[in-house]
Amino acid sequence: MKLYQTIFFDFDGVLSKDRFFTTLSETYPEVYAFIQTHIFSKHSEIPNKWMKNEMTMYDVNKYVSEQT
């Protein structure tokens, strides 16, 4: 069982004015579509692993890079 000393919340817009990867929608629409269907889809475990620090942003970006 993990004991957490700190819990960090970002209340939509406090730290970032943009959602992850949305700037890709115009510059790289194929990559953006891949992210929407393979990262942020209903059946993907990646966001849960990412938010639980089982994956880092680097892991997610590496996965996207390798797949696209």
SULMOGI-V552487 format. One line per field, one symbol per residue. ss: DSSP state (H for helix, E for strand, - for the rest). A space follows every 10 residues. Layout:
# SULMOGI-V552487
ss=???
This chain:
# SULMOGI-V552487
ss=---------- ---------- ---HHHH-HH HHHHHHHH-- -----HHHHH H-----HHHH HHHHHHH-
